[in-house]
């Protein structure tokens, strides 16, 4: 833990220096970093109160009051009495304030562009990805991903199979305590799949957020009008937001477009949430067989869906 703390503090020292956060005037302007953060809060919210800013930035009330008075004198903000309490006000940027904020945003963007200019696009994406993970893990207020942050694609690319194996190994170990034999099984099934992979008959959908794989589903054409649904998986923090339903919808639409007469899948009794989603999509459980595999005693279940 001490080494972790030391590394984080080392990064903090580097990054504050890199961005000039310790300078009295930020981005070579007449404003401090705190001034700009206050302006940003007002701009971002459209309208807000001093209490809202204080809570968001954890700033001293007296210090904030002095900043707001300065902004008002400079014509950057305007106060409007709250309808429910004439003694309190909500704050908005004036046209001058919005113009200043636009200029500050561009200066900040240019600073970041300058930092990244000598890096390859893949390196730039890696930095942005790492920062997004940091914000999510530390539960930054605005870090919760939405469907707009997620991209879904099909068409396998180099590295995809390894990412699929890794996500299965990690999540099933965390959630169900499956051992390495399960990761070996996933590796074997994907190896066999790639030996006969035909994009015209088979399809894998990969969902990514900030460049990281967070979910997947696949349909494999088995011949004679039969398809198999495989590798349906989502990271826990992306469940319950409609992503699983969207992936399932894409998979079923593909099956119908292929004119499959039926689709089947194999799962275990432990995947209760997925099982519920399968049944909502029209699948019916047709078999349940006891197994001792992957370090677990479980029931392997087969679900089938008739399409025609």
HULIN-V251542 format. One record per helix or strand of 2 or more residues. SS is the DSSP state (alpha for helix, beta for strand). FROM is the first residue (numbers start at 1). TO is the last residue. Records with the same first field share a line. If there is no record, write none. Layout:
SS = FROM-TO ; FROM-TO
This chain:
alpha = 2-19 ; 26-28 ; 33-45 ; 50-57 ; 61-73 ; 95-116 ; 121-137 ; 147-149 ; 160-176 ; 180-195 ; 236-238 ; 243-257 ; 272-280
beta = 77-82 ; 85-93 ; 150-154 ; 203-209 ; 212-223 ; 226-234 ; 262-268 ; 284-293 ; 296-306
